[in-house]
Amino acid sequence: MIFRRHLLGVVSEANVSEVLGPPEWLYLPRGFARWPAAKRRKFNGRQLASGREFVAKGRAAVRDLIVSERFLQEQNEMSFL
């Protein structure tokens, strides 16, 4: 049986900043609420795209780690045969 590690608990903003670095925007830009809807959508879209890119890079790193561990495990199993 294989047990996987999971992170359970409360994560504070300080913990997140320590790992990811400081947020790009601490607050919304001045006058954001008065911006035209198109400009607000564009700003929000850039923020979402940045987050998606960060998540994709993290998933790729985890995927690479899993693949390399599986490859090493297969190599060890084959060496016993």
CNS distance restraints for C-alpha pairs under 8 A (distance, minus, plus):
assign (resid  11 and name CA) (resid  15 and name CA) 6.05 0.50 0.50
assign (resid  11 and name CA) (resid  16 and name CA) 7.00 0.50 0.50
assign (resid  12 and name CA) (resid  16 and name CA) 6.45 0.50 0.50
assign (resid  13 and name CA) (resid  17 and name CA) 6.07 0.50 0.50
assign (resid  14 and name CA) (resid  18 and name CA) 6.05 0.50 0.50
assign (resid  15 and name CA) (resid  19 and name CA) 6.49 0.50 0.50
assign (resid  16 and name CA) (resid  20 and name CA) 5.84 0.50 0.50
assign (resid  16 and name CA) (resid  21 and name CA) 7.41 0.50 0.50
assign (resid  17 and name CA) (resid  21 and name CA) 4.51 0.50 0.50
assign (resid  17 and name CA) (resid  22 and name CA) 4.97 0.50 0.50
assign (resid  17 and name CA) (resid  23 and name CA) 7.08 0.50 0.50
assign (resid  18 and name CA) (resid  22 and name CA) 7.63 0.50 0.50
assign (resid  28 and name CA) (resid  32 and name CA) 6.36 0.50 0.50
assign (resid  31 and name CA) (resid  35 and name CA) 6.50 0.50 0.50
assign (resid  32 and name CA) (resid  40 and name CA) 7.06 0.50 0.50
assign (resid  35 and name CA) (resid  39 and name CA) 6.24 0.50 0.50
assign (resid  35 and name CA) (resid  40 and name CA) 6.19 0.50 0.50
assign (resid  36 and name CA) (resid  40 and name CA) 6.40 0.50 0.50
assign (resid  37 and name CA) (resid  41 and name CA) 6.11 0.50 0.50
assign (resid  38 and name CA) (resid  42 and name CA) 6.20 0.50 0.50
assign (resid  39 and name CA) (resid  43 and name CA) 6.22 0.50 0.50
assign (resid  40 and name CA) (resid  44 and name CA) 6.10 0.50 0.50
assign (resid  41 and name CA) (resid  45 and name CA) 5.90 0.50 0.50
assign (resid  42 and name CA) (resid  46 and name CA) 6.25 0.50 0.50
assign (resid  43 and name CA) (resid  47 and name CA) 6.41 0.50 0.50
assign (resid  44 and name CA) (resid  48 and name CA) 6.18 0.50 0.50
assign (resid  45 and name CA) (resid  49 and name CA) 6.02 0.50 0.50
assign (resid  46 and name CA) (resid  50 and name CA) 6.13 0.50 0.50
assign (resid  47 and name CA) (resid  51 and name CA) 6.38 0.50 0.50
assign (resid  48 and name CA) (resid  52 and name CA) 6.15 0.50 0.50
assign (resid  49 and name CA) (resid  53 and name CA) 6.12 0.50 0.50
assign (resid  50 and name CA) (resid  54 and name CA) 6.28 0.50 0.50
assign (resid  51 and name CA) (resid  55 and name CA) 6.21 0.50 0.50
assign (resid  52 and name CA) (resid  56 and name CA) 6.05 0.50 0.50
assign (resid  53 and name CA) (resid  57 and name CA) 6.23 0.50 0.50
assign (resid  54 and name CA) (resid  58 and name CA) 6.31 0.50 0.50
assign (resid  55 and name CA) (resid  59 and name CA) 6.12 0.50 0.50
assign (resid  56 and name CA) (resid  60 and name CA) 6.10 0.50 0.50
assign (resid  57 and name CA) (resid  61 and name CA) 6.22 0.50 0.50
assign (resid  58 and name CA) (resid  62 and name CA) 6.32 0.50 0.50
assign (resid  59 and name CA) (resid  63 and name CA) 6.00 0.50 0.50
assign (resid  60 and name CA) (resid  64 and name CA) 6.09 0.50 0.50
assign (resid  61 and name CA) (resid  65 and name CA) 6.27 0.50 0.50
assign (resid  62 and name CA) (resid  66 and name CA) 6.21 0.50 0.50
assign (resid  63 and name CA) (resid  67 and name CA) 6.17 0.50 0.50
assign (resid  64 and name CA) (resid  68 and name CA) 6.11 0.50 0.50
assign (resid  65 and name CA) (resid  69 and name CA) 6.14 0.50 0.50
assign (resid  66 and name CA) (resid  70 and name CA) 6.13 0.50 0.50
assign (resid  67 and name CA) (resid  71 and name CA) 6.11 0.50 0.50
assign (resid  68 and name CA) (resid  72 and name CA) 6.19 0.50 0.50
assign (resid  69 and name CA) (resid  73 and name CA) 6.07 0.50 0.50
assign (resid  70 and name CA) (resid  74 and name CA) 6.11 0.50 0.50
assign (resid  71 and name CA) (resid  75 and name CA) 6.19 0.50 0.50
assign (resid  72 and name CA) (resid  76 and name CA) 6.20 0.50 0.50
assign (resid  73 and name CA) (resid  77 and name CA) 6.22 0.50 0.50
assign (resid  74 and name CA) (resid  78 and name CA) 6.11 0.50 0.50
assign (resid  75 and name CA) (resid  79 and name CA) 6.20 0.50 0.50
assign (resid  76 and name CA) (resid  80 and name CA) 6.66 0.50 0.50
assign (resid  77 and name CA) (resid  81 and name CA) 6.95 0.50 0.50
